[in-house]
């Protein structure tokens, strides 16, 4: 095998590892955000006070704001869900 092939193979392995790591980080972050939303809604009893369709829409809207960085912590997250589910 030539040195050029070995270098090329090592570079490709490095790129694959970086892409895999970035994908893993994004997946874990999204999983944590969804888990926070679900746990918060159950802990505060939103599912019993609002219908499930409205709850789903509100959680989606608040998660979108969370991903954009507008909402930054659990307090703002639960407040956003509360406001959304209790507004007519």
Secondary structure as GFF3:
##gff-version 3
##sequence-region A 1 88
A	DSSP	alpha_helix	3	43	.	.	.	ID=ss1
A	DSSP	alpha_helix	46	49	.	.	.	ID=ss2
A	DSSP	alpha_helix	52	68	.	.	.	ID=ss3
A	DSSP	alpha_helix	74	85	.	.	.	ID=ss4
###
